[in-house]
Amino acid sequence: MNAFELLTLIKSRRTCYQFSDRPVEFAELDNCLEAAIWAPNHKLTQPWRFWVVSEAQQKALAETYAKLRAESRAEPNSENYQMIYDAAVEKFLKIPKMVLVGQVLADDELVRKEDYAACSCAIQNFQLMAWQMGMGVQWSTGPIIKDNHTYQQINADSQQIELIGVLYMGHLKGDCSTQNGKRKPLSEVVFGL
Ligand SMILES: Cc1cc2nc3c(=O)[nH]c(=O)nc-3n(C[C@H](O)[C@H](O)[C@H](O)COP(=O)(O)O)c2cc1C
């Protein structure tokens, strides 16, 4: 891959919110995770952990997702609550694959900050690899990653691990390249070039 192709890959990647029904193959996911763990990380702390969500876990997480969504939008026990809940379950179960990303929590504050940066780099590597293979990813920091039920589902201790994202992924459906495809020009954000 030459410099132009790499830049094109980086620039063309977009966050995706809709996916086709085509399943994500093991080898595809494996490539994304392999790319992720080669991210830079200070002192080789390798602070990232990944949980590939199983079908059973996705069903359980769908309930947590739907509950949190309905609670934030409607009165409990109302008809509206139930409608939002049901639609949210349906939406969540349609996502072909999801991966929870956690950061191992270091005691030292500076190390934690650097580790979050490293985990972010890992996620970007993951997203770029997915994009190169015709898949899209949405890095979500929505409320399910803060919820105790999510930690319980993957048997993670929130004292030791902080979930920093859930990566919703699948093969592309339609064109997500027009969404969010805007950046300030270099002249506004770079000084001295
Ligand atoms: C730390 C972080 C958290 C994010 N959380 C969310 C989120 O909760 N929901 C969402 O739809 N997108 C989320 N995103 C994706 C951004 O909204 C997206 O990257 C931005 O709109 C630019 O679009 P692009 O990725 O297509 O370039 C997050 C991105 C980052 C880096």
The ligand as a Tripos MOL2 file, in Angstrom:
@<TRIPOS>MOLECULE
LIG
   31    33     1     0     0
SMALL
NO_CHARGES

@<TRIPOS>ATOM
      1 C1        -14.1970    8.5270   22.1090 C.3       1 LIG1
      2 C2        -15.2670    8.4030   21.0620 C.ar      1 LIG1
      3 C3        -16.5590    8.1270   21.4530 C.ar      1 LIG1
      4 C4        -17.5660    7.9960   20.5050 C.ar      1 LIG1
      5 N1        -18.8400    7.6820   20.9190 N.ar      1 LIG1
      6 C5        -19.8210    7.5760   20.0120 C.ar      1 LIG1
      7 C6        -21.1290    7.2340   20.4230 C.ar      1 LIG1
      8 O1        -21.4120    7.0210   21.6020 O.2       1 LIG1
      9 N2        -22.0810    7.1260   19.4740 N.ar      1 LIG1
     10 C7        -21.7960    7.3310   18.1500 C.ar      1 LIG1
     11 O2        -22.6970    7.2290   17.3340 O.2       1 LIG1
     12 N3        -20.5470    7.6430   17.7330 N.ar      1 LIG1
     13 C8        -19.5650    7.7570   18.6220 C.ar      1 LIG1
     14 N4        -18.2970    8.0520   18.2110 N.ar      1 LIG1
     15 C9        -18.0120    8.2050   16.7660 C.3       1 LIG1
     16 C10       -18.0140    9.6860   16.3880 C.3       1 LIG1
     17 O3        -19.2850   10.2390   16.5360 O.3       1 LIG1
     18 C11       -17.5110    9.7890   14.9560 C.3       1 LIG1
     19 O4        -16.1900    9.3390   14.8960 O.3       1 LIG1
     20 C12       -17.5930   11.2320   14.4480 C.3       1 LIG1
     21 O5        -18.9100   11.6260   14.2300 O.3       1 LIG1
     22 C13       -16.8210   11.4220   13.1410 C.3       1 LIG1
     23 O6        -17.3320   10.5440   12.1650 O.3       1 LIG1
     24 P1        -16.4110    9.4990   11.3960 P.3       1 LIG1
     25 O7        -15.9980    8.4440   12.3860 O.co2     1 LIG1
     26 O8        -17.3040    8.9430   10.3260 O.co2     1 LIG1
     27 O9        -15.2560   10.2490   10.8530 O.co2     1 LIG1
     28 C14       -17.2670    8.1750   19.1290 C.ar      1 LIG1
     29 C15       -15.9580    8.4630   18.7520 C.ar      1 LIG1
     30 C16       -14.9650    8.5650   19.6910 C.ar      1 LIG1
     31 C17       -13.5480    8.8640   19.2560 C.3       1 LIG1
@<TRIPOS>BOND
     1     1     2 1
     2     2     3 ar
     3     2    30 ar
     4     3     4 ar
     5     4     5 ar
     6     4    28 ar
     7     5     6 ar
     8     6     7 ar
     9     6    13 1
    10     7     8 2
    11     7     9 ar
    12     9    10 ar
    13    10    11 2
    14    10    12 ar
    15    12    13 ar
    16    13    14 ar
    17    14    15 1
    18    14    28 ar
    19    15    16 1
    20    16    17 1
    21    16    18 1
    22    18    19 1
    23    18    20 1
    24    20    21 1
    25    20    22 1
    26    22    23 1
    27    23    24 1
    28    24    25 2
    29    24    26 1
    30    24    27 1
    31    28    29 ar
    32    29    30 ar
    33    30    31 1
@<TRIPOS>SUBSTRUCTURE
     1 LIG1         1 GROUP 0 **** ****
